[in-house]
Amino acid sequence: MKCVVHIGTEKTGTTSLQHFFAANTETLLERGLAYSAAFGRPSNRKLATISMDPRHGDSSFVEYGLATPEDHAAFRDAVIAEFEAEIAMLKARGDIHTFFVSNEHLHSRLVKPEMVGRVADLLRRHFAEIEVVCFLRPQADLALSCLSTSARVGMKVTSKAFTTDGPYYDYLGLRERWLEHFGTIRMVPYKRHRDTVGWFLEHFGLEREGLTEPAGLNTALDYRSIHLLSLIGPRVVGSQMNVNRNIFLKEHPVEEALSVDREMARRCQERNRAANEALCALTDDVTMDDLTPDFDRYPERGNIHELDVDVAAASRVNWLVARFNAELALERAQTRMAAAELAAAQGDRDKAAALLENAEKLIARAADTGLEVPVKRAGWMGRKVQKLARRLSRAAPKP
């Protein structure tokens, strides 16, 4: 069984690819390809998370509850155990020719050779043949496309955020890190192969017929939606996810996508010229044309500068969204409490207890806003939940 590791980069059809393979798991298994479940789905992000330095994590550490190096070590052990069980099961089947892993954070988060080395050490225990694949696009195009994602994950986006500096955009350094530990890496130019799903299916020798096509995912945002997200605040506050960012982004109309000035794009791309030329001299996979944007697609004057404007009502926007979300959480809690009383009256204690537990979480969410009115109402509702729970406990049949 061969292992193919797709490491990104971001904004090259990775999200659609991962949802496609996750949605077609069973059919693909019948055709001899296994898309990893142990590393998480739809994206195999857990592989990147366990390969990062335990003291320098990203948002996945918050999502997985990894507050300490000890948490990270335990999480790593659990993921590896699940992965090894998965491999044993697949080998026992005897009909799987390819084990596929896909996660763009393997490119963006593993910026030190030793991090990549952890991936290599783990995979080499189980595979004699490993192929690393990375899609590349011009850095200026990548930088622009990433700004919508940056807004989604909680970063404040302004014109200063449009940059191609750092290891994220250093394709030469990326190649060197993965070559050091895997000995080979295939680089695919996104300008020539924009159908990432189709490229991999052809690479695996698989037909597309009979496979489910996912809807459009991770699409660009209107620049005004990006500005709104900046006003609401970061994705993670302290050690908790910021629920106030749930503003129905999928339903926002995209009337004017974010754009940058043509000259800005030229300047940013120029910073990577020397490294790109060195990369193209080392491999036949990509050419300088593959890594050069179509600058005619950039307007003379973009709208990114609109994001630099301070809004006097910014704090009130944040307050308003938090207030409405608190009210929504309390209304949902009220509904759960009523449903719990009905379930208890019908003798379904387990259902009633589960509903009350959910109501408590919603009440706590409203109280966490710290806003005066929701906090007072949450206190009253919390006491009522406790009263209902005690009544439910007294009604329990004695053994």
NORBELCOR-V453643 format. One record per residue. N is the residue number from 0. RES is the residue in one small letter. SS is DSSP state (A for helix, B for strand, O for the rest). NEAR is the number of other C-alpha atoms within 8 Angstrom. Layout:
n: <N;N>
res: <RES;RES>
ss: <SS;SS>
near: <NEAR;NEAR>
//
This chain:
n: <0;1;2;3;4;5;6;7;8;9;10;11;12;13;14;15;16;17;18;19;20;21;22;23;24;25;26;27;28;29;30;31;32;33;34;35;36;37;38;39;40;41;42;43;44;45;46;47;48;49;50;51;52;53;54;55;56;57;58;59;60;61;62;63;64;65;66;67;68;69;70;71;72;73;74;75;76;77;78;79;80;81;82;83;84;85;86;87;88;89;90;91;92;93;94;95;96;97;98;99;100;101;102;103;104;105;106;107;108;109;110;111;112;113;114;115;116;117;118;119;120;121;122;123;124;125;126;127;128;129;130;131;132;133;134;135;136;137;138;139;140;141;142;143;144;145;146;147;148;149;150;151;152;153;154;155;156;157;158;159;160;161;162;163;164;165;166;167;168;169;170;171;172;173;174;175;176;177;178;179;180;181;182;183;184;185;186;187;188;189;190;191;192;193;194;195;196;197;198;199;200;201;202;203;204;205;206;207;208;209;210;211;212;213;214;215;216;217;218;219;220;221;222;223;224;225;226;227;228;229;230;231;232;233;234;235;236;237;238;239;240;241;242;243;244;245;246;247;248;249;250;251;252;253;254;255;256;257;258;259;260;261;262;263;264;265;266;267;268;269;270;271;272;273;274;275;276;277;278;279;280;281;282;283;284;285;286;287;288;289;290;291;292;293;294;295;296;297;298;299;300;301;302;303;304;305;306;307;308;309;310;311;312;313;314;315;316;317;318;319;320;321;322;323;324;325;326;327;328;329;330;331;332;333;334;335;336;337;338;339;340;341;342;343;344;345;346;347;348;349;350;351;352;353;354;355;356;357;358;359;360;361;362;363;364;365;366;367;368;369;370;371;372;373;374;375;376;377;378;379;380;381;382;383;384;385;386;387;388;389;390;391;392;393;394;395;396;397;398>
res: <m;k;c;v;v;h;i;g;t;e;k;t;g;t;t;s;l;q;h;f;f;a;a;n;t;e;t;l;l;e;r;g;l;a;y;s;a;a;f;g;r;p;s;n;r;k;l;a;t;i;s;m;d;p;r;h;g;d;s;s;f;v;e;y;g;l;a;t;p;e;d;h;a;a;f;r;d;a;v;i;a;e;f;e;a;e;i;a;m;l;k;a;r;g;d;i;h;t;f;f;v;s;n;e;h;l;h;s;r;l;v;k;p;e;m;v;g;r;v;a;d;l;l;r;r;h;f;a;e;i;e;v;v;c;f;l;r;p;q;a;d;l;a;l;s;c;l;s;t;s;a;r;v;g;m;k;v;t;s;k;a;f;t;t;d;g;p;y;y;d;y;l;g;l;r;e;r;w;l;e;h;f;g;t;i;r;m;v;p;y;k;r;h;r;d;t;v;g;w;f;l;e;h;f;g;l;e;r;e;g;l;t;e;p;a;g;l;n;t;a;l;d;y;r;s;i;h;l;l;s;l;i;g;p;r;v;v;g;s;q;m;n;v;n;r;n;i;f;l;k;e;h;p;v;e;e;a;l;s;v;d;r;e;m;a;r;r;c;q;e;r;n;r;a;a;n;e;a;l;c;a;l;t;d;d;v;t;m;d;d;l;t;p;d;f;d;r;y;p;e;r;g;n;i;h;e;l;d;v;d;v;a;a;a;s;r;v;n;w;l;v;a;r;f;n;a;e;l;a;l;e;r;a;q;t;r;m;a;a;a;e;l;a;a;a;q;g;d;r;d;k;a;a;a;l;l;e;n;a;e;k;l;i;a;r;a;a;d;t;g;l;e;v;p;v;k;r;a;g;w;m;g;r;k;v;q;k;l;a;r;r;l;s;r;a;a;p;k;p>
ss: <O;B;B;B;B;B;O;O;O;O;O;O;O;A;A;A;A;A;A;A;A;A;A;O;A;A;A;A;A;A;O;O;B;B;B;O;O;O;O;O;O;O;O;O;A;A;A;A;A;A;A;O;O;O;O;O;O;O;A;A;A;A;A;O;O;O;O;O;A;A;A;A;A;A;A;A;A;A;A;A;A;A;A;A;A;A;A;A;A;A;A;A;A;O;O;O;O;B;B;B;B;B;O;O;A;A;A;A;O;O;O;O;A;A;A;A;A;A;A;A;A;A;A;A;O;O;O;O;O;B;B;B;B;B;B;B;O;O;A;A;A;A;A;A;A;A;A;A;A;A;A;A;O;O;O;O;O;O;A;A;A;O;O;O;O;O;A;A;A;O;A;A;A;A;A;A;A;A;A;A;A;A;O;O;O;B;B;B;B;O;O;O;O;O;O;A;A;A;A;A;A;A;A;A;O;O;O;O;O;O;O;O;O;O;O;O;O;O;O;O;O;B;A;A;A;A;A;A;A;A;A;A;O;O;O;B;B;O;O;B;B;O;A;A;A;O;O;O;A;A;A;O;O;O;O;O;B;O;O;O;O;A;A;A;A;A;A;A;A;A;O;O;A;A;A;A;A;A;A;A;A;A;O;O;O;O;O;O;O;O;O;O;O;O;A;A;A;O;O;O;O;O;O;A;A;A;A;A;O;O;O;O;O;A;A;A;A;A;A;A;A;A;A;A;A;A;A;A;A;A;A;A;A;A;A;A;A;A;A;A;A;A;A;A;A;O;O;O;A;A;A;A;A;A;A;A;A;A;A;A;A;A;A;A;A;A;A;O;O;O;O;A;A;A;A;A;A;A;A;A;A;A;A;A;A;A;A;A;A;A;A;A;A;A;O;O;O;O;O>
near: <9;11;12;12;11;12;13;17;12;12;9;12;11;14;9;12;10;12;11;12;11;10;8;10;10;6;8;11;10;7;8;10;12;12;10;11;9;10;12;10;10;8;11;15;11;9;10;13;10;10;11;11;7;9;6;6;10;6;7;8;11;12;8;6;7;11;8;8;9;6;10;12;9;8;10;9;8;8;12;9;8;9;11;8;8;10;9;8;8;10;10;6;7;6;6;14;8;11;13;12;11;12;13;12;12;12;13;10;8;13;11;7;11;6;12;15;9;9;10;10;8;8;9;9;6;7;10;6;7;12;11;12;13;12;11;12;12;11;12;13;9;11;11;12;10;10;11;12;9;11;13;10;8;12;10;10;13;10;9;6;7;9;8;13;8;6;9;10;9;11;11;10;8;11;9;8;11;13;10;8;10;10;7;8;12;9;10;11;13;11;7;6;9;8;7;11;10;8;9;8;11;9;7;6;6;8;6;7;4;4;7;7;5;9;5;6;7;6;5;9;11;13;12;6;10;13;10;8;13;13;10;12;11;11;12;10;8;4;6;7;9;10;7;9;9;6;5;6;7;4;5;9;5;8;5;6;9;13;10;13;12;13;7;8;12;10;8;12;13;7;9;12;8;7;10;12;9;9;10;12;7;6;7;7;9;11;8;9;5;13;13;8;8;6;8;6;5;12;10;7;7;12;11;12;9;6;12;8;6;6;5;5;6;10;8;7;10;11;8;8;10;10;11;8;11;13;10;8;12;13;8;10;13;10;8;12;12;8;10;13;10;9;12;12;7;6;6;9;10;6;10;14;11;8;12;13;8;10;14;11;8;12;14;9;10;16;13;7;11;8;8;6;6;15;13;8;8;13;9;8;10;10;8;8;12;8;8;9;10;8;8;11;7;6;6;7;4;3;2>
//
